[in-house]
Amino acid sequence: MESTGLLTFVIKKSIRLATLLIAISLLSFLLVSYSPIDPVQAYVGADMMRVGPEQREKIAEYWGLDKSPLQQYIHWSGAVIKGDFGTSMIFRRPVVDVIKERFMASLALMMIAWLLSGFFGFVLGIIAGMKQGTWIDKLIKWYCLTLASTPTFWLGLLLLIVFAMKLDWFPIGLGVPAGVLAENVTVGQKLKHLILPALTLSIMGVANVALHTRQKLIDVLSSEYILFAKAKGEKGFLLLWRHGLRNIALPAITLQFTAFSELFGGAVLAEQVFSYPGLGQTTVQAGLRGDIPLLLGIVIFSALFVFSGNLMADLIYRIVDPRIREGGSV
């Protein structure tokens, strides 16, 4: 029964993923195709005045831009099925290679922010829930609500002004020191350039986890089995550890893994503010310069990235809570 339920779960998720990728790729393709940005003009750039109509036609024909949007999509989707995502118009390299290189630069940034936001959000939520109604609870709620209404780019600019420009503790931007060859860049230099963008993302991710953990803990502490445990003399951290931790961990785990979409979106803004050469900044470049192959490749990759987070959350839920596994639903 357990293997059958797992197989059904995998089949359903695979169908959802296939449907999601088709819908997102089609919608993204249509939006990019009808965008006011001229891909040929963006491709030529500053040499636009020296490029004649015949050369424009040849460029459009080379990139397949002379065909209708439907024909372009059919040709692109057929190539994607074979594993070919095309060539980036900006970087003149295969889309897969560009995404792989830029994602590896973003991975350290997103994972550090993901781990820090999850840990501190969970801890702050527990403290606020245990100290409900006190000044500590009110302070944590004020902090989280303020963060929830703060734009990522504004917080990034604030940290940049204070810690990079005023205090001069960290570099103003980029992923490595300017003018230094890649082979001469040390790990310490990379980490120093990584701190402010990672701090921006981690601060922004704390609020949701903390507020949800706090509310869940308050509900758990008011439940009958907790009241019964208190009647037996249990209290404080021991009470939380024995009876409440699993119940508040489940929603925190779900929120943290389903926050992959917010993490990716925040990385786009943070990388743009700090000029960090990751996948987020590449997304902005591809959109502004009409690089359709690269933009669609990033869209597909980001959809897989977010879907993977949701899938891991569901799998962990099934492992931690046997009731879900037995019911065969997620």
PEZI-V396197 format. One line per field, one symbol per residue. ss: DSSP state (~ for helix, > for strand, _ for the rest). burial: 1 if it has 16 or more other ideal C-beta (glycine too) atoms within 10 Angstrom, else 0. A space follows every 10 residues. Layout:
BEGIN
ss=???
burial=???
END
This chain:
BEGIN
ss=_~~~~~~~~~ ~~~~~~~~~~ ~~~~~~~~~~ ~~~_____~~ ~~~~~~~~~~ __~~~~~~~~ ~~______~~ ~~~~~~~~~~ ~_____>___ ___>~~~~~~ ~~~~~~~~~~ ~~~~~~~~~~ ~~~~~~~~~~ ____~~~~~~ ~~~~~~~~__ _~~~~~~~~~ ~~~~~~____ __________ _~~~__~~~~ ~~~~~~~~~~ ~~~~~~~~~~ ~~~~~~~~~~ ~__~~~~~~~ ~____~~~~~ ~~~~~~~~~~ ~~~~~~~~_~ ~~~~~~~~~~ ~~~~____~~ ~~~~~~~~__ _~~~~~~~~~ ~~~~~~~~~~ ~~~~~~~~~~ _~~~~~~___
burial=0000100010 0010001000 1000100110 0110000011 0111000000 1000010011 0010100000 0110010001 0000111111 1001110110 0110110111 0111011101 1101111111 0000001001 1011001000 0100110011 0011000001 1010110000 0000000000 0011111111 1111111111 1111111101 1000010010 0000000011 0011001111 1111111111 0111011111 1111011111 1110111011 1111111111 1110111011 1111011100 0001100001
END
